[in-house]
Amino acid sequence: MSGLVGMEELKKMIKEIYAWLYINKKREEQGLKAGKQALHMMFKGNPGTGKTTVARLLGKLFLNMNILSKGHLIEAERADLVGEYIGHTAQKTRDLVKKALGGILFIDEAYSLARGGEKDFGKEAIDTLVKHMEDSNDKFVLILAGYPREMENFLSLNPGLRSRFPFIFDFPDYDVNELMDIAGHMMNDRQYQFSTEAYKKLKDHFMDVKYNQTPRDFSNGRYVRNIIERSIRTQSMRLLEEESFERNELLTLTSSDIQL
């Protein structure tokens, strides 16, 4: 979790869960009751803010903490849960929960389950999920995710849901410094570095995007990744044409390589 940019609230929650588990063990050693808590969550955030990445990391962490027996992540959306006739949805949803036992069931754009009104089978999926949350409370973690406004509307239409999710996290859009941190992590992972001019060009672009003209397709971390990958391809073409293969050349993205 330390490698995640921002997300202080989430990191605090992980520390609290670790402390709770540790103290639970100490209580058991003293013959005291060790309680159980539901860990179902909601993630509210725009695309590219790290929701799926965090869900995958939580699976591994909860496995290491002995909260989950497998720690795997099952990703799902409306089509994976909602069937085409009466009874089909409940069966599809049950099958999905069964696959997720021991791990995390991550449902993106969860509000789409409520988009069709009373006659839509999405409500059946919600009801089936709620039942499994009660019956298999400590056997899997359910995470519902999606855009902030739509998730709030979803909760207002299903008022009983909010209390079933003790952890509701906001994943805000990254600021300029956080976007640069993400770019730095991506470069380090790939064994690249920015020239001074390339770093400035990218930071100036992020400032322009954030404060002047946020594009409709701005997707936070994904937006950064796409720029990095385009720029690496441009650098590859430049080095091939220049026949320049020195170590520092192979490592460095120059200002002309940065493709915005």
N, C-alpha and C positions, 0 to 999 in steps of 0.2 A: 504493500500500500504506500510505502514511503516514496516510490517512484511516480505516484500520481501527482499531477499538477493541480493545485488548489484542493477542493473537497475536504476542508478541515472538519466540517460537521460530520462527514462520513467517517473520517479517521478517528474522531472522538468516540463515535458509536462503537467502532471495532474494539477500541481500548476498553470501553465499558463492558462489552460482551465478554472479552477475555478475562477482565477482573471478576465478573460475575461467575464465570465457569471455575476460575481458580478458587474463589471463596467457597463455591458450592462443594468442591472437593474437600476443602478444609473442614467444612461443616459436617460432611459425611464421616470424615475421620474422627470427629467428636461425637458421632451418633446423632447428629441433628438432621432435620429434613433438608433435602436438596431439591429446590423447586424447579419447575419447568416453565419456560416462556416461549411464546410464539415469536418467530423471527420473520414473519411475512412483511413484505416491503412494497412501497410505491416509489417509483423514480419519475420525477417530472423534469423534463428538459428538452431543449431543441436537438436536432440531429447533430451528431459529432461531439456531444459533450461528455461522452465516456460511459453511458449507461450500460451498454452490453459488456464493455471491458471490465467495469466494476463488478457486474453480476458474475462474470467468469472468475475474477479474482476472489470474490466472496465464496464461491464454490470450493476453491482450493484452500482458503483460510479456514472455512468451517469444517472441511475434512481434517485438516491438521489439528483443529480444536476438538475433534471427536463429536461435533454437533451433527455432521452428516456422514453417512457411511461410505458414500462414493464421491461426492463433490462434483459430479458432472453437471453440465448446463444443457437443458433442453430449451431451445428457442422456438417460439410459436407465435402465430398471428391468427386473426379471425378464421381464415380458411382451414386452419388445422383443428379448430374446435367446433365450428358450426356445421351441422349436417344439412341435408336437403329434405328431410321428412321427420315427423314426430318420433322421438326416441333415438334418432341417429346422432343428434348433438350430444346427448348425455353419454352415449357409448364412446364417441370420439374423444370427448373430454376425459372420461374415465381412463381410456387407453393412454392418453397423453400424461395424465397424472401418474399412472402406473410406471411409465417410462422414466418419469422424473423422480420416483421414490429413491431416497438416498442422496438426492442432489437438489438442483434449483430448476424450477419451471419459470421461464422468463417469457412473459407475454407482452410483445410490443404493440403499440397503438391499441391498448386494451379498451379504450372508449368505443372502438368500432363494434364491440360486442353489444352495445346499447343503441346502435344507430337506427335500427329498424322499427322501433316502437314495440308495443305489447305483443303483436303477432309474430315478431321476428324470433328465430330460434336462438339468437344471441343471449336472450334472457335465460334460456335453459342452460346455456354454457356457464353463465355467472352463477346460477343456483347450484349447479353441479360442483363448480369450483369451491363455493362456500361450504358445501357439505363435506368435501374432502379436506378442507382447511380445518374443520372441526374433528373429523374422524381420524385424520392422519397428521395431526398438528405438528408432531415432532419428527415426522419421517421425511418431510421435504420442506423447502422454502419456496413460497410463491412470490414472484416479483411482477407487478403490473407496471408498465412503463408507457410513456408517451409525452406529447406536447403539453406544456404547463396548463394552458387555458382549457384545452379539451379534457385533460384529466380532472380539473376542478369541476367542469360541467358534468362529467361522468359520475363524480362523487355526489354532486348535488341531486342527480337523478336516482342514485342508489345510496340513500343516507345511511343504511345499515352497514355499508362496506367500510367506511372510514375507520370505525372502531376495531375492525378485524385486521388492520394493518398498523401495528404499533410503530413502525418506522416509515416515515414519509420524508423523502429527500428531494430537495431542489438541486438540479444540475444547471447552474447559470451559464450563460455564454461566457467564454474566456475573454479576459481583457488582453491588451496588447502584449504586456510582459509575459502573461501566461502562454499566449500563442507562440512567442519567441522561445519560451522554455520548452514547449512541445516540439517546436522545430529543432531545438538543440538536442533533445532526447532522440528524435528520429535520425538526426545526422550522426550522433554518437553510435547508435545501434547499427548503422550502416557503414561505419568507419569513414565518415566524411567530415569536412570542416568548412566553414564559411571564410572567405576573405573578408577583410574589414569592410570593403565597399559592398560586398554581397549582403553582409549582415545588415548594414544600414539601409540598403535598398529594400530588403524584405521587411524590416521594421517600419520604414516609412509607408510601405504598402499597407501593412496591417493598421497603421494609424489612420490612413485614408479610408480604408474599408470600415473600420469601427466608428469613426467620427463623422464621415462625410457621405458615404454611399454604400452602406451595407447591401450587398447584392442579394437578390431573392434566393439564390442557391447557396448562400453562405452556410457552411456546415461545420464550423469550429475545427475540431481536430482533423476531420476528413479533408477540409479545405486546405489545411496546412500540409497534410500528407500528399495531396494531389500536386501542390506546388513543388514540394521536395522531389517527388518522383519525376515530374516533368523536367525539372532543372537537372537532375542527374542524367537523364537521357540526352539533354542538350549538351552537357559537359562531355558525355561519351562521344557524341558526334564531333565536337570541337577537337578533342584530343586525337581522335582517329584521323581527322583531316590534317592536323598539325604534326602528326606522328610524334607526339610528346607524351612519353610514358614514364617520366621520373616520378618517384614516390610522392613528392609534395604536389605534383600536378594531378596525380591520380586521387589524392586526398581532398583537394580544394575545389570548391565551387566559387567561381568568380562572379562579379556583378552581371556580366553578359550571359552567364549560364542561368541566372534566376528568371524563370518563366512565370509571369503573373497572369 
